[in-house]
Amino acid sequence: MTLDEVRARMRAAGVEIPEERLELVRRLLTDALGPVRALDARAARALEPAVTFDAAPPRDADGG
């Protein structure tokens, strides 16, 4: 990650960081995003849909 990318992210987030701390922030972001960037999303297994439930009251035995 470059310092220009850090500045762009700061602008997008509306965050102000003093210029003397940008290198530290750049290193932290690079370290934090490393595993995410290394992840191959195509290799990740698709998950089954989440379980859902019906909150309606139970029906009578005759379906009514």
N, C-alpha and C positions, 0 to 999 in steps of 0.2 A: 504494500500500500504506500502510495506517495503522499507527501504533505499536501499536494493539491487535492487528492482524494479525501483527505481528512478535512480540509477546508470546505469541500463540497458537501460532505456529510454534516458538518457543523451548520452550514447554511440551510440545508434541508431540514435539520432538526430544530433550527432556531436556537442553537446553543453557542455561547461565546466562551472561548478558551483562550487564555493569554498566549501570545506568540511563543514565549519561552517554554511553554509546556507542550507545544504541538509535537515535538519529537517523541516525548514520552507517550503521549496519546497514540501516536502513529504506531509505536512498538506494541503497545497494549492491544490495539485493535488488530494489528497483524497477527499477534499471538492468539487472540481470542477467535478470530475468523479463520485461522489456519485449518482446523479440523472441519469446519463447515465447507470451505472451499475444496478440501480434499475428498469430500464425500461424493461418491458417484450415485446420483439419484436414480439412475437407470438400474443399478444393482440392488436397490432397496426393494424389499418385498412389498407387494400391495397388501394392505390390511383389509380385513373383512369389515363390512359396515357395522357401525355401532348398534348395539341392541336397543330396540325401541319398546315402548309399552303404551298401552291404551289406558288412559285415565278415566274412561267412561265407566259408569257403574256396571256391575255384572248383570247379564241378561237372565231372565227366568229360564227354567228348564224348557219351556215351550218356545223360546227364542224371542219373547216379547218384552 
